[in-house]
């Protein structure tokens, strides 16, 4: 048996910035309880998993000010307004973080509002 999805009621924007928007609203959960939830909306991102060989994945070293340190991560970037994910993937490749990629395969849209 599939549970009903939570129902959002009366969301309102409490912050609208360049990168994301924050909404707050009442939500009725599947078991009937109603609560207030905040939702962060983002226009979307693209993440690449560069594999020059089946056993190798390329990571890039990126400084993250929020945690105050350098970390290793997959190449990623935000979508530009209205940009298709395939074009965003090639934009990342053109940026040069991913060495010399010749193909981009396996594009999949995970979530977009």
N, C-alpha and C positions, 0 to 999 in steps of 0.2 A: 504494500500500500504506500503510495506517494503522499508525503506531507505537503500541505499547502505552503506556498512561499509566503514569507513575511510581506505584509502590505504597508507601504509607506503612505503616510497621511500628512498633508500640509507641510511639505518641505519648504524652507526658506534659505536664501543665500545669506550667510553671515560674513563671508570674506570672498572677494574676487581679486585675484592677483594675476601676474603675468603667466605663471606656470600652472597654478591650480586654483580651484574654487572650493570653498567649504560650505556645505549645506547642513542644516540641523532640522530635524522634523520628528514627528511622532511615528512610530512603527508598531503595528499590531503583529506580534509573533504568532507562529502557527498554533501554539498552545493557548492563545487567547489573551495573554498579557500584553499590555500596551506600554511602551517605553520610549524615551527620547534617545535618538542616535545621531551622531555626526558622521557625515560622509565627505570624503575628500575626492573631488573630481579632477581628473587630469586628462589632457587631450590624447594621451597614449604615448607609448615608447616602442622602440624596436631594440631587440637584443640579438646579437649575432653569436653563434658558437662556431668560430673558425677552427676547422680540422684539416690541417695539411696532410695528415695521415689518419687512418682510423683509430690509432692509439694516442694521438696528440691533440690537445686543445690549446689554443693560444689565449692567454689572458693579458690584460694591460694593467699597468700600475697607475693608480689614480689617487690623488690626494683628496680626502673627504673632510672638509672643515668641521662638519657636525660632530665627528668623532675625533678630530684632531690628529689624524694619522693617514699614512699611505696604506692602501689595500690593493690586493689583486682582484680583478673582476673581469667579467665578460665585457666586450665592447658593446656599448649601449648609448642611446640618445633619444631625446624627446622627438615626437612627430611635430613637424611644423603644421600650422593651421591648414587643414584640407589636404595634407600630404598623404599619399598612398604608402603603405608599409614597404612595398618593394622599392620605391624611390628613396625612402628613408634608409633602407638597408644599404643601397648603393652609395648614398651620401656618406654613411659611416665608412664604407670601404674606401671611397675617394679621400676621406680625411687622413688616411694613412696609418691608422692604429692597427690595422689587421693585416699588415704585410701586403703581399701581392696576390689578392684573391682574384680568381678568374670567373668563378660562378657563385651565385647565391641561389640555394635550393631550399626547399622545405619551409617556405613562408607560411605562417599561420597567424591569424588574428585571434588572440586569446580573449580579449574583452574590449568593447568600445560602447560607450553610451550613445 
